[in-house]
């Protein structure tokens, strides 16, 4: 008999306004790879979210060195509004991706026309000392934290 526990993590979903622009951010600039993409029409997805869109375009992206996925949704044929918020606003969300060279990825995002909430920060004290972090903003205002682990060979603490 099951005892009702969480048994793992599959994906994090982000609703996007335009799948092409979202893929320019997630695939072309961050380098995530498409695992699967499809369109749902009049299927089970509408009742799951309590809406009745004409269709939903869905793209699953793989997160390197992880079993986790990022699921992008573009709802079609239904009124939509931006849910963009500040990180401190309740109901706001973000996910965090490990990166190996934050300065390089940050520069690539800025060059591609994307932005960040603030600067790249070097954490200089506490349990995350030696790490680097920045909150980037996807084309629809969703926050994606990029996190570079400390260089352990230099004595930095683990992330």
N, C-alpha and C positions, 0 to 999 in steps of 0.2 A: 504494500500500500504506500502511495506517495505521501510525503509529509509537507508538501507545499513550499519548497525552498527554491530560491534562485539558483540556477545551475550553470549559468554562463552569460556571455555577452555576444550578441550577434552584430547589431548595427545601430548607428545613430542617423536619424532622418532629418533632412533640411528641405523645406519647401522653397522653391525658387520661382522667380517671375519668368525667366527665359532660360531654358536648358542650355542653349548654345553659349550664352554669356557665363552661366555657372560653370560649364565645362572648361571654358577659357581660364577660369580661376583654379578650379580643383584639378583638372587633368593637365592642361597646357602649362600652367605656372607652378603649381605645387607638385606636379608629376604623379598624381594618383592615377592608377590604371582602371579602365572600365572592365568590370567582370561580366556585367549583364545589363541589357537595356531592352525595354519593351513598353508597349502602350496597353493600358487597361481600359476597356470600353464596357460599360454596363455590367461590370463583374462584381465581385465580392468587396472590392476596396471602398466603394462609396458607403455601403452600410457600416463598414468598420469605423469610418471617421464621421459618420452621421451627416454626410453631404451627398449631393446628387450631381456631380460634374459630368459633362459629356464624356470626358476621358481623362486619364492621368498618364503622363509620360514618366517612366521610372528608370533611373540609372543607378546601379550599384557600383561603387568604386572600392578597390582594395586598398587597405592600409598596409604598407610594407612591414614585414617582420611581425605580422599580427594576424589573428583570425578575424579581427573587427573589420566592419565595412561602413562606408558612408553611403546612405541612400538619399538620392536627390529626387524630389517630386516636382513636377510641373502640372498643376491642375488646369484643365482646359474647359471652356464653356460654362464657367460659373464665375460670379462676381468675386473678386479677390481684393484684399487690402494688405498693406505692408504691416508686418508685426515687429518691425525693427524697434529695438529698445537699447538703453544703456545697460552695461553689465550689472549695475546696481539695481535695476528695476526688476521687481519680482515677475516671474514668468519668462524672463530672458534666459537664453541658454548659450552654451558654447561647448565645443569639444576641443581637446588638446592633442596635437600631433608631435611626436618626437622628431627632431631634425638633426642633421649632422653638421650643418654650417648655417646658422641662423642669419648671419650678416649677408651671406650670398643669396639666400632665399628671400630675405626681406628686400634686398636691392632689386631682385628680379620682379617681385610683386609691385614695387613702386614704379619700376621701368615699364611694366605692363599696364599702369594706370590704376592699380588698386591702392588701398590705403590701410593705415593702422590707427588704432585709437591713441597710441602714444609711441614713444621711442622704444628701440631695443634696450632692454634693461639687463645689466650685469648684476646678478644677485651677489652681494658681497658679505653677507652674514647669515647666520641661522642655518637650519638644516638643509637648505638649498644653495648654500654658498658655492659659487663657482659656476652656477647655471646661468643661461641667458634665456630671456623670454620676451615675447611681443604678442599683443592681441591684434590680429589682422581682421579686416572686414571684407566679407565676400560681397559680390555685386548687389545682393539684396539686404545687406546690413547685418547678416549673421556673423557672430564672432567666432573666429578660429584662432585658438592659442597655439603658437609655435614655441616649442621648448627644446633647448639644447642642453643636454646633460652636462654636468661638470666634467672637465678633463681629469679623470681619476689618477692619471699618471702624475698630475701636478698636485695631488693631495686634496682635490675637491671632494665634497660630500656627495653621495648619490642623490639623484632626483627623487 
